[in-house]
Amino acid sequence: MPFHLPAKQLYKVVGGIVAIVRELKRRLPTARLLCMALLPRGDYHGIHERNVLAINGMLREALAQEGSVEFYDLWRHFSTDEKHVKPELYVHDKLHLSPQGYQVWGTELATLLSLPSLLPPVTPHEHHKHVRPREDRRRRALRRGLGVAGER
């Protein structure tokens, strides 16, 4: 059944992805971060595509504001236009990739990973949030060898 996500839901999807990116940047301040756009999915009168295109556009803008994240959109490799996926790259549900689709995705990913970063390198002292996260009591207890809180 076709559906169109309300804007609030689209923002939640993008917000979740941005939250993951922020956490990765916090934990791995010198890592090269690549974020790939959502791939097209079934062509139910273009409704799913509108959702995915909207999310990808919002994500591109949000990550540009975050900085230090490379955003790649492989849409053109998996879609003939804004409403139709390349059928040979998907299984019957037009959501999951076929073996040929995974081959295309893997080839493109390998190409992206072999390219030099588009962003300048980040060193730990340049990252303003490079601090050790606070540990909760259970984790501290485990580190000290006392077992889980309440157990001895």
C-alpha positions, 0 to 999 in steps of 0.5 A, a space after each residue: 500500500 502506498 504511503 507518504 510520510 508526514 514531514 515530522 517523520 522525515 525529520 525523525 529519520 534524518 535526525 536519527 542519522 545525524 545523531 549517529 554521525 555525531 556519536 561517531 564523530 565524538 567516539 572516532 574524531 579522526 575517522 573518515 566518515 562517509 554517509 551514503 544516501 538512501 537507495 531508491 526503492 519500489 516504484 509505487 507511483 513514485 510515493 516511496 521515491 518522494 519520501 526517499 528523495 526528501 530524506 536524502 535532500 534533508 540529510 545532504 543539508 544536515 550533514 553539510 552543516 555538521 561538517 567533516 562528513 562526506 555524503 554520497 548519493 548513488 541514486 543514478 546507479 540504481 534508478 532509471 529516473 525519479 520513479 523507477 528502480 533498475 529492475 535487474 538490481 533488485 529482487 521482486 519486492 523492489 526494496 532489497 538488492 539482487 546479487 547484481 545490485 550488490 555488485 554495483 553497490 560494492 563496486 561503487 563503495 570500493 571506488 569511494 573508499 579508494 578515493 582520497 577524502 574530500 575533507 581536510 584531515 582532523 587531528 585529535 587536538 582539533 576536535 573540540 569534543 575529544 573527551 572521555 565519556 563518563 562511565 556509569 556505575 555498572 561499567 566502573 564496577 565491572 572495570 574494577 572487577 567487582 561484578 555487576 552492581 549489587 553482585 559481589 
